[in-house]
Amino acid sequence: MALMGAAFLFTIYAATVLYIVRGSIGLVFWLGVAAHLQIAIITTGFIALFVKRTLTVSKEGIIVNDISNEAITAVAQAITNTPQNTTLSVD
């Protein structure tokens, strides 16, 4: 939710600033580039919320672990203290 709020506020801020400096082509270009970069960072954050993999980097190399739905459900049940027979939707 915080990412969505930040994206919304930054979009309004960027649009306002670009409107104010519309007479200077150089400022408009670089502020536009910064706005696109910020959108890319926020989009990456949204994508990271839905990834079910973890990466572990050590001296031996990189290990990729897939998190199963059962593990996610178990963690969600532990956090919310829901009964074991309650079904939680993860997808």
ROGU-156588 format. One record per residue (C-alpha): x, y, z; residue number from 0; residue in three letters. Coordinates in steps of 0.5 Angstrom, whole numbers, always signed. Layout:
! ROGU-156588
xx: X	yy: Y	zz: Z	seq: NUM	type: ALA
...
END
This chain:
! ROGU-156588
xx: +0	yy: +0	zz: +0	seq: 0	type: MET
xx: +6	yy: +5	zz: +2	seq: 1	type: ALA
xx: +9	yy: +3	zz: -5	seq: 2	type: LEU
xx: +2	yy: +5	zz: -9	seq: 3	type: MET
xx: +2	yy: +12	zz: -5	seq: 4	type: GLY
xx: +9	yy: +14	zz: -6	seq: 5	type: ALA
xx: +8	yy: +12	zz: -14	seq: 6	type: ALA
xx: +1	yy: +16	zz: -14	seq: 7	type: PHE
xx: +4	yy: +22	zz: -10	seq: 8	type: LEU
xx: +11	yy: +22	zz: -14	seq: 9	type: PHE
xx: +7	yy: +22	zz: -20	seq: 10	type: THR
xx: +3	yy: +28	zz: -18	seq: 11	type: ILE
xx: +9	yy: +32	zz: -16	seq: 12	type: TYR
xx: +13	yy: +30	zz: -22	seq: 13	type: ALA
xx: +7	yy: +33	zz: -27	seq: 14	type: ALA
xx: +7	yy: +39	zz: -23	seq: 15	type: THR
xx: +14	yy: +40	zz: -23	seq: 16	type: VAL
xx: +15	yy: +39	zz: -31	seq: 17	type: LEU
xx: +9	yy: +44	zz: -32	seq: 18	type: TYR
xx: +12	yy: +49	zz: -28	seq: 19	type: ILE
xx: +19	yy: +48	zz: -32	seq: 20	type: VAL
xx: +16	yy: +47	zz: -38	seq: 21	type: ARG
xx: +20	yy: +53	zz: -41	seq: 22	type: GLY
xx: +26	yy: +50	zz: -40	seq: 23	type: SER
xx: +28	yy: +44	zz: -45	seq: 24	type: ILE
xx: +34	yy: +41	zz: -41	seq: 25	type: GLY
xx: +30	yy: +41	zz: -34	seq: 26	type: LEU
xx: +24	yy: +38	zz: -37	seq: 27	type: VAL
xx: +28	yy: +32	zz: -40	seq: 28	type: PHE
xx: +32	yy: +31	zz: -34	seq: 29	type: TRP
xx: +26	yy: +31	zz: -29	seq: 30	type: LEU
xx: +23	yy: +27	zz: -34	seq: 31	type: GLY
xx: +29	yy: +22	zz: -34	seq: 32	type: VAL
xx: +28	yy: +22	zz: -26	seq: 33	type: ALA
xx: +21	yy: +21	zz: -26	seq: 34	type: ALA
xx: +22	yy: +15	zz: -31	seq: 35	type: HIS
xx: +27	yy: +12	zz: -26	seq: 36	type: LEU
xx: +23	yy: +13	zz: -20	seq: 37	type: GLN
xx: +17	yy: +9	zz: -24	seq: 38	type: ILE
xx: +22	yy: +3	zz: -26	seq: 39	type: ALA
xx: +24	yy: +3	zz: -18	seq: 40	type: ILE
xx: +17	yy: +3	zz: -16	seq: 41	type: ILE
xx: +15	yy: -3	zz: -21	seq: 42	type: THR
xx: +21	yy: -7	zz: -19	seq: 43	type: THR
xx: +18	yy: -6	zz: -12	seq: 44	type: GLY
xx: +11	yy: -9	zz: -14	seq: 45	type: PHE
xx: +14	yy: -14	zz: -18	seq: 46	type: ILE
xx: +19	yy: -16	zz: -12	seq: 47	type: ALA
xx: +12	yy: -17	zz: -7	seq: 48	type: LEU
xx: +10	yy: -23	zz: -12	seq: 49	type: PHE
xx: +16	yy: -27	zz: -13	seq: 50	type: VAL
xx: +16	yy: -33	zz: -9	seq: 51	type: LYS
xx: +24	yy: -35	zz: -10	seq: 52	type: ARG
xx: +29	yy: -33	zz: -5	seq: 53	type: THR
xx: +37	yy: -32	zz: -7	seq: 54	type: LEU
xx: +42	yy: -33	zz: -2	seq: 55	type: THR
xx: +49	yy: -31	zz: -4	seq: 56	type: VAL
xx: +55	yy: -34	zz: -1	seq: 57	type: SER
xx: +62	yy: -36	zz: -2	seq: 58	type: LYS
xx: +60	yy: -43	zz: -5	seq: 59	type: GLU
xx: +56	yy: -39	zz: -10	seq: 60	type: GLY
xx: +49	yy: -37	zz: -11	seq: 61	type: ILE
xx: +43	yy: -41	zz: -9	seq: 62	type: ILE
xx: +36	yy: -41	zz: -11	seq: 63	type: VAL
xx: +30	yy: -43	zz: -7	seq: 64	type: ASN
xx: +23	yy: -43	zz: -9	seq: 65	type: ASP
xx: +18	yy: -42	zz: -3	seq: 66	type: ILE
xx: +12	yy: -47	zz: -3	seq: 67	type: SER
xx: +5	yy: -45	zz: -2	seq: 68	type: ASN
xx: +5	yy: -49	zz: +4	seq: 69	type: GLU
xx: +10	yy: -46	zz: +7	seq: 70	type: ALA
xx: +7	yy: -39	zz: +5	seq: 71	type: ILE
xx: +1	yy: -41	zz: +8	seq: 72	type: THR
xx: +4	yy: -44	zz: +15	seq: 73	type: ALA
xx: +8	yy: -37	zz: +16	seq: 74	type: VAL
xx: +1	yy: -33	zz: +14	seq: 75	type: ALA
xx: -3	yy: -38	zz: +19	seq: 76	type: GLN
xx: +3	yy: -37	zz: +25	seq: 77	type: ALA
xx: +3	yy: -29	zz: +24	seq: 78	type: ILE
xx: -5	yy: -29	zz: +24	seq: 79	type: THR
xx: -6	yy: -34	zz: +29	seq: 80	type: ASN
xx: -12	yy: -37	zz: +25	seq: 81	type: THR
xx: -14	yy: -44	zz: +26	seq: 82	type: PRO
xx: -11	yy: -50	zz: +22	seq: 83	type: GLN
xx: -17	yy: -52	zz: +18	seq: 84	type: ASN
xx: -18	yy: -45	zz: +16	seq: 85	type: THR
xx: -16	yy: -44	zz: +8	seq: 86	type: THR
xx: -12	yy: -38	zz: +6	seq: 87	type: LEU
xx: -11	yy: -36	zz: -1	seq: 88	type: SER
xx: -4	yy: -34	zz: -3	seq: 89	type: VAL
xx: -5	yy: -34	zz: -10	seq: 90	type: ASP
END
